[in-house]
Amino acid sequence: MPNKAGHTPFFMAILRGHLEIAEMLLQDEMSSIDYKDYDDDSPLHWAVVLDQPDTVRFLMDHGADRLS
């Protein structure tokens, strides 16, 4: 369930750079890689804004939509 900003557990793992947890959530099909928060921003958007190149690479390698 999303928090007040619309961030899911997967989204929070991405924001904090916890890629192992994000990987587990994706493997269990508990998360959508392109889920958007209440401001219509995706995890990929935030990884770019927060200058997290490893997270950007992780998301791209797992099929994140560059246009979302």
C-alpha positions in Angstrom: 0.0 0.0 0.0 1.4 3.4 -0.9 2.3 6.1 1.7 0.9 9.6 1.6 3.2 10.5 -1.3 2.2 7.5 -3.3 5.4 5.6 -2.7 5.2 1.8 -2.4 7.8 -0.4 -0.7 9.5 -0.9 -4.0 9.6 2.8 -4.6 11.1 3.4 -1.2 13.8 0.8 -1.7 14.7 2.5 -5.0 14.8 5.9 -3.5 17.1 4.7 -0.7 19.3 2.7 -3.1 18.4 -0.7 -1.5 18.7 -2.6 -4.8 18.7 -6.0 -3.2 15.3 -5.4 -1.6 14.0 -3.9 -4.9 15.2 -7.0 -6.7 13.4 -9.3 -4.2 10.1 -7.3 -4.6 10.4 -7.5 -8.4 11.1 -11.3 -8.3 8.0 -11.8 -6.1 6.0 -9.8 -8.6 4.9 -7.6 -5.7 5.9 -4.4 -7.5 5.6 -2.6 -10.8 8.9 -1.1 -12.0 7.0 1.8 -13.7 4.6 2.5 -10.9 4.1 6.3 -10.6 3.7 8.2 -7.3 1.0 10.8 -6.7 3.0 13.4 -8.5 3.2 11.2 -11.6 6.9 10.4 -11.1 8.4 7.0 -11.6 11.2 5.3 -9.7 13.4 6.0 -12.8 12.6 9.7 -12.6 13.7 9.8 -9.0 16.8 7.8 -9.5 17.9 10.4 -12.2 16.9 13.4 -10.0 18.8 11.9 -7.0 21.9 11.2 -9.2 21.9 7.4 -8.5 23.6 5.9 -11.6 23.6 2.4 -10.1 19.9 2.6 -9.5 19.3 4.0 -13.0 21.2 1.1 -14.4 19.3 -1.4 -12.2 16.0 0.0 -13.4 17.0 0.1 -17.0 18.3 -3.5 -16.9 15.0 -4.6 -15.4 12.9 -3.0 -18.2 11.9 0.4 -16.8 10.2 2.6 -19.4 12.4 5.5 -20.2 9.4 7.6 -21.1 7.5 7.1 -17.9 
